[in-house]
């Protein structure tokens, strides 16, 4: 049968001054207020009935945050309460295929202590291109579970997903559409050892451009988006020269080892915004994740995670450069690359035509350490038009630890240290490497440290057997956060709340 789930959560959020600390708002699906205030979330839904071949479920998540300092479009104030539809979806599953339709959160990996309500230990949730940092988008997604390729004796499997979505925020190109394709190859090397490689491709297209008007949404253009092709002669000069719309994604290389009572995962997640990135010319850029977890999630320490993030190279310091005589000798004189080599200075999550880049409701959809424009100056707000990200060249170290205090109360601890260089065309400090041989410029980063300690206390641990039936539905939630550095304001913050789950 389909188990019914009902959850009610009330959370108060307090900052020592200015905006809330980074980890209080990052990877929260865009629901938290920007400054001191509160959040209320009501969730209801069902789960798949695995006893049936055809399964279905549904989910609803409605939220409202309270922020009395929220600015209005003209510098005034909007309503203190911001009502949001977080999830509103129906799902159907038949054999290896699942269809999700509506507003639905993206899948997240690397949960700590076996408790999804605390969120992922990872900065990306395991997916650099779509991390769960921003508000959900309406659309559909068709997912295929791993299927063995014939004649491989179950050692070689393929899985993936296909979906289309629509942006709802106030952005540079209003009403832009989003297509997503995921293709993964899974190799079962040993019974306890898996290796997989994957492509997670995202294309932003369509919508109404402030200069060019309504961008044509046709079957021909849709096919160009999903194949990563350039625009026809009717498209903009940029789309003809590069690819249609604003396209990017991540390439994943992952190794999973299952031991006796424990698991280990090693993952390299590579961002790309053009062909040079897809061709891995941007190495060593990417998020490198090491996760170790015990099967026993009631341990004091059950999960350990370390991530090293680097994105300074971006396929080189030149976006365009003249070809050499040797290169021209090997090229077709009629080819567009005969005069110039295009590639490098990839400028992750930004685009010259779709200038809001890979953001939704002002928050970066992918890696949240790529800060949206206006962050450092303190002018960013989720209610305004965000023009891409201002910081996509970083070096960062991130540590996550999770477990259960006294083997009963789940918690997670996260600490992130980052060196932030801005973007190639606009460095945070001093001279940029753009257009200069690598290593000839000594760049100066802005350093930032952000930490969080969050957890839940099941009230059932304090109850007596006679009233267990009442208190077992309640959890007290808490969190302590701090930022110290040169990009974000130096602030401390705390959350305190109550969750009821039926």
C-alpha positions in Angstrom: 0.0 0.0 0.0 1.0 3.7 -0.4 2.2 4.9 3.0 0.9 8.4 3.7 3.4 10.9 5.0 2.7 14.3 6.7 5.3 16.7 8.0 5.0 20.1 9.6 8.1 22.2 10.3 8.5 25.6 12.0 12.0 27.2 12.1 13.3 30.5 13.4 16.5 31.9 11.9 18.6 34.5 13.5 21.8 36.3 12.3 24.1 38.5 14.3 23.9 41.1 11.5 23.1 41.4 7.8 22.4 38.3 5.8 22.1 34.8 7.2 25.3 32.8 7.2 26.2 30.8 4.0 25.4 27.3 5.2 22.1 28.4 6.7 20.7 29.2 3.2 22.9 27.1 0.8 21.4 23.8 -0.5 18.0 24.6 1.1 16.1 24.6 -2.2 15.9 28.4 -2.0 13.4 28.3 0.9 15.2 30.1 3.7 14.8 33.9 4.1 17.8 36.1 3.3 18.0 37.6 6.7 16.7 37.0 10.2 13.2 35.6 10.1 11.5 32.3 9.9 10.4 29.4 7.7 7.3 27.2 7.8 7.0 24.1 5.6 4.0 21.7 5.2 4.7 18.5 3.3 2.4 15.6 2.4 2.6 12.7 0.1 2.9 9.0 -0.5 5.6 6.5 -1.4 5.8 3.9 -4.1 4.2 0.5 -3.4 7.0 -1.9 -4.3 4.7 -4.9 -4.2 3.1 -3.8 -7.5 4.5 -3.7 -11.0 2.8 -0.3 -11.8 3.4 2.1 -8.9 2.4 5.7 -8.2 2.9 8.4 -5.6 2.3 12.1 -5.2 3.8 14.9 -3.1 3.0 18.4 -2.0 5.4 20.8 -0.2 4.2 24.4 0.6 6.5 26.9 2.3 6.4 30.4 3.6 9.4 32.4 4.9 9.3 35.5 6.9 11.8 38.3 6.3 10.9 41.8 7.5 13.9 43.3 5.7 13.1 42.0 2.2 13.6 44.8 -0.3 11.1 45.7 -2.9 11.6 46.3 -6.6 11.8 50.1 -6.2 13.8 50.0 -3.0 10.8 49.8 -0.7 9.4 46.7 1.0 7.4 43.8 -0.3 5.2 41.6 1.9 7.1 40.2 4.9 5.8 36.7 4.1 6.9 35.0 0.9 4.7 32.0 0.0 6.3 29.3 -2.2 5.2 26.1 -3.8 8.2 23.9 -3.2 6.8 20.6 -4.5 3.6 19.7 -6.3 4.0 16.5 -8.3 2.7 13.1 -9.3 5.0 10.1 -10.1 4.4 6.8 -11.9 6.8 3.9 -12.1 6.6 0.9 -14.4 9.4 -1.7 -14.4 12.6 0.4 -14.8 11.0 3.6 -15.9 9.8 6.5 -13.7 7.9 9.6 -14.7 7.8 12.6 -12.4 5.6 15.5 -13.5 5.2 18.9 -11.7 7.4 20.6 -9.2 9.8 18.1 -7.6 13.1 18.4 -5.8 16.1 17.0 -7.5 17.8 13.8 -6.2 20.5 14.4 -3.6 23.4 12.1 -2.6 25.8 11.8 0.3 23.3 12.1 3.1 24.7 11.9 6.6 23.5 9.7 9.5 20.9 8.2 7.2 18.7 11.3 7.8 17.6 13.2 4.6 16.1 16.0 6.6 19.6 17.2 7.6 20.6 17.5 3.9 23.7 16.4 2.2 27.2 16.5 3.6 28.5 17.5 0.2 28.7 21.1 -1.2 27.0 19.9 -4.4 24.7 17.1 -3.1 26.7 14.9 -5.5 25.7 16.9 -8.6 27.7 19.9 -9.6 25.3 21.0 -12.3 22.1 20.8 -10.2 22.7 20.8 -6.5 19.4 21.6 -4.8 20.6 25.1 -4.0 17.8 26.9 -5.8 14.0 26.8 -6.0 12.4 24.0 -7.9 11.2 24.3 -11.6 8.0 22.8 -13.0 8.4 20.2 -15.7 8.7 16.5 -16.2 11.5 13.9 -15.9 11.6 10.4 -17.2 14.2 8.3 -15.4 15.5 4.9 -16.4 17.0 2.6 -13.7 20.2 0.7 -14.5 19.6 -1.9 -17.3 22.1 -4.5 -18.2 23.5 -4.4 -21.8 22.9 -7.7 -23.6 25.7 -10.2 -23.7 27.7 -8.5 -20.9 26.6 -11.0 -18.1 25.3 -8.1 -16.1 28.7 -6.4 -15.8 27.8 -3.4 -18.0 24.7 -1.4 -17.4 23.2 1.9 -18.6 20.9 4.4 -16.9 19.8 8.0 -17.3 17.1 10.6 -17.4 15.4 13.0 -19.8 13.4 16.1 -18.8 12.2 19.5 -19.6 11.4 22.4 -17.3 10.5 26.1 -17.2 12.0 28.9 -15.1 9.6 30.9 -13.0 11.7 33.7 -11.6 12.4 37.3 -12.6 15.4 36.9 -15.0 17.1 38.5 -17.9 15.5 36.2 -20.4 12.0 35.8 -19.0 10.3 32.4 -19.1 13.4 30.5 -20.4 13.1 26.8 -20.8 15.4 24.1 -19.5 16.2 20.7 -21.0 18.2 18.1 -19.0 19.7 14.8 -20.3 21.6 12.4 -18.0 23.4 9.3 -19.5 25.4 7.0 -17.2 27.4 3.9 -17.9 27.9 1.5 -14.9 30.6 -1.1 -14.8 30.3 -3.9 -12.2 34.0 -4.7 -11.9 33.6 -7.0 -8.8 30.6 -7.9 -6.7 31.7 -5.2 -4.2 33.2 -2.7 -6.7 31.4 -0.4 -9.2 32.7 2.2 -11.6 30.6 4.6 -13.5 31.0 7.5 -15.9 28.1 9.9 -16.6 27.1 13.0 -18.5 24.6 15.5 -17.0 23.8 18.0 -19.7 21.6 21.1 -19.2 20.4 23.5 -21.9 18.6 26.8 -21.3 16.7 28.1 -24.3 13.6 29.9 -25.5 12.0 32.6 -23.4 11.7 36.4 -24.1 15.0 38.3 -24.6 15.0 42.0 -23.8 16.7 42.8 -27.1 15.7 40.0 -29.5 12.2 39.4 -28.3 10.6 36.0 -28.1 13.1 33.3 -28.9 11.6 30.7 -31.3 10.5 27.5 -29.6 10.4 25.0 -32.4 11.0 21.3 -32.8 14.1 22.1 -34.9 15.5 24.3 -32.1 14.7 21.6 -29.5 16.6 19.1 -31.4 19.5 21.5 -31.6 19.4 22.0 -27.8 19.4 18.3 -27.0 22.3 17.6 -29.4 24.3 20.6 -28.4 24.3 22.1 -31.9 24.7 25.7 -33.0 21.7 27.8 -34.1 20.4 28.1 -37.7 20.9 31.3 -39.7 17.8 32.7 -38.0 19.5 32.5 -34.6 21.7 35.2 -32.9 25.3 35.5 -34.1 26.5 34.1 -30.7 24.2 31.0 -31.0 25.4 30.5 -34.6 29.0 30.7 -33.6 28.7 28.5 -30.4 25.6 26.5 -29.5 22.0 27.4 -29.3 20.9 28.8 -26.0 22.9 28.5 -22.8 24.3 25.0 -22.4 26.4 23.4 -19.7 26.6 20.4 -17.4 28.8 18.0 -15.5 30.8 14.9 -16.3 31.0 12.4 -13.5 33.6 9.6 -12.8 32.8 7.6 -9.7 34.1 4.5 -7.9 32.0 2.7 -5.2 33.4 0.0 -2.9 31.2 -1.9 -0.5 33.0 -3.6 2.4 31.8 -5.5 5.4 29.6 -3.0 7.2 30.9 0.1 5.3 31.0 1.9 2.0 33.5 4.1 0.2 32.8 6.4 -2.7 35.4 8.4 -4.8 33.9 10.9 -7.3 35.3 13.5 -9.7 32.6 15.8 -11.0 33.8 18.1 -13.9 31.9 21.3 -14.8 31.7 22.3 -18.5 30.2 25.3 -20.3 31.4 24.6 -23.8 33.1 22.0 -26.1 36.5 22.5 -24.5 35.1 21.5 -21.1 33.3 18.6 -22.5 36.6 17.4 -24.0 38.1 17.6 -20.5 40.5 20.4 -21.6 39.6 22.1 -18.4 41.3 19.4 -16.2 42.0 19.7 -13.2 38.8 21.6 -12.7 36.1 19.8 -10.8 34.7 18.7 -7.4 36.7 15.8 -6.0 34.7 13.9 -3.3 35.8 11.2 -0.9 33.0 9.7 1.2 33.2 6.9 3.8 30.1 5.7 5.6 29.3 2.8 8.0 26.1 0.9 7.5 25.3 1.4 11.1 23.9 4.9 11.1 23.4 4.9 14.9 27.1 5.4 15.5 28.5 8.6 17.1 30.3 9.1 13.8 28.7 7.3 10.8 29.8 9.3 7.8 32.9 11.2 6.8 33.3 13.4 3.7 36.1 15.4 2.2 35.9 17.5 -1.0 38.6 19.4 -2.9 37.2 21.9 -5.4 39.2 23.6 -8.1 37.9 25.7 -11.0 40.6 28.2 -11.8 41.9 26.8 -15.1 38.7 26.7 -17.2 40.5 25.3 -20.3 43.0 28.1 -20.4 43.4 31.9 -20.1 42.3 32.7 -23.7 38.7 32.5 -24.9 39.8 33.2 -28.5 43.3 33.4 -29.9 44.7 33.6 -33.5 45.7 30.3 -35.0 49.4 29.6 -35.7 50.7 28.8 -39.1 51.2 25.2 -38.1 47.6 24.9 -37.0 46.3 26.6 -40.2 48.2 24.1 -42.3 46.0 21.3 -40.8 42.7 23.1 -41.2 40.1 23.6 -43.8 40.4 27.3 -44.9 36.6 27.6 -45.0 36.2 26.4 -41.3 35.2 28.9 -38.7 38.3 27.9 -36.6 40.7 28.7 -39.4 41.4 32.2 -38.2 40.7 31.8 -34.4 40.9 29.0 -31.9 37.8 29.2 -29.6 38.1 27.7 -26.1 39.3 28.6 -22.7 38.1 31.2 -20.1 35.0 29.0 -20.0 33.2 31.2 -17.5 31.2 28.5 -15.7 27.5 29.2 -15.2 27.5 32.4 -17.2 26.3 33.3 -20.7 26.4 36.5 -22.8 22.9 36.0 -24.2 21.1 34.4 -21.3 22.7 36.8 -18.8 21.1 35.4 -15.7 23.2 32.3 -16.3 22.6 29.2 -14.3 20.6 30.8 -11.5 17.0 30.5 -10.5 15.3 33.0 -8.1 18.7 34.5 -7.7 20.5 31.4 -6.4 23.0 29.3 -8.2 21.4 26.1 -9.4 24.6 24.2 -9.3 27.7 24.4 -7.0 26.7 27.1 -4.4 30.3 28.2 -3.9 29.9 29.9 -7.3 28.4 33.0 -5.7 25.7 34.9 -7.7 26.4 38.4 -8.9 26.0 41.1 -6.1 27.1 38.7 -3.3 30.4 40.5 -2.4 28.9 44.0 -2.8 26.0 43.0 -0.6 23.5 44.0 -3.3 22.2 40.5 -4.2 18.6 39.7 -3.5 16.5 36.8 -4.6 13.7 39.1 -5.7 15.8 41.0 -8.2 17.2 40.0 -11.7 20.5 38.2 -11.1 23.0 38.5 -13.9 24.9 35.3 -13.5 27.6 34.4 -11.1 30.5 36.7 -10.0 32.8 34.0 -8.7 33.5 30.8 -10.6 37.3 30.5 -10.2 37.8 28.9 -6.8 40.0 26.6 -4.8 38.2 25.1 -1.8 38.4 22.4 0.9 35.3 21.1 2.5 34.8 18.6 5.4 31.6 17.0 6.5 31.0 14.7 9.5 27.7 13.1 10.5 26.4 10.7 13.1 24.1 10.4 16.1 24.8 12.0 19.5 24.3 9.3 22.2 23.4 7.0 19.2 20.0 8.7 19.1 20.1 12.3 17.9 21.4 12.8 14.3 23.7 15.7 13.5 26.1 16.9 10.8 29.1 19.2 11.0 30.4 21.0 7.9 33.4 23.3 7.5 34.4 25.0 4.2 37.5 27.0 3.4 37.6 28.7 0.0 39.9 30.9 -2.0 37.8 33.0 -4.4 39.2 34.7 -7.5 36.0 36.1 -9.1 35.8 35.4 -12.8 38.4 35.8 -15.6 37.0 39.0 -16.9 36.5 40.6 -13.4 38.8 39.4 -10.7 37.9 40.1 -7.1 41.3 41.6 -6.4 44.1 42.8 -8.6 45.1 41.6 -12.1 43.5 38.6 -13.8 45.1 35.8 -15.7 42.8 36.4 -18.7 44.8 36.5 -22.0 48.1 36.0 -20.3 50.3 32.9 -20.2 49.4 30.8 -17.1 51.5 31.5 -14.1 52.8 35.0 -15.3 50.3 36.7 -13.0 50.2 36.3 -9.3 46.5 36.3 -8.5 45.2 37.3 -5.1 42.2 35.5 -3.7 39.6 36.5 -1.2 39.5 33.9 1.5 36.3 32.6 3.2 35.5 30.2 5.9 32.0 29.0 6.6 30.8 26.4 9.1 27.7 24.7 10.3 26.6 22.3 13.1 23.0 21.2 12.7 21.0 18.4 14.2 17.7 17.0 15.4 16.6 15.8 18.8 13.8 13.2 18.8 11.6 14.0 21.7 10.7 10.3 22.1 14.1 9.9 23.9 12.7 11.9 26.8 9.3 10.3 26.9 8.0 7.4 29.0 6.5 4.3 27.5 2.9 5.5 28.3 3.2 8.6 26.1 5.5 7.3 23.4 2.7 7.4 20.9 2.5 11.2 21.3 6.2 12.3 21.5 7.6 10.0 18.9 6.1 12.2 16.2 8.1 15.3 17.3 11.7 16.4 16.6 13.4 19.5 17.8 15.7 21.0 15.1 18.7 23.3 15.7 21.7 24.7 13.9 24.7 27.0 14.6 26.5 28.7 11.8 29.3 31.2 11.2 31.0 33.0 8.3 34.5 34.6 8.5 36.3 36.0 5.5 36.5 38.6 2.8 33.7 37.7 0.5 30.7 37.3 2.8 30.0 39.4 5.9 31.4 38.1 9.2 28.3 36.8 10.9 27.1 34.1 13.2 23.6 32.6 13.2 21.4 30.0 14.7 18.2 28.2 13.8 15.7 26.5 16.2 12.6 24.7 15.2 10.1 21.9 15.7 9.1 19.2 13.2 6.0 17.0 13.4 6.0 13.9 11.3 3.0 11.5 11.0 
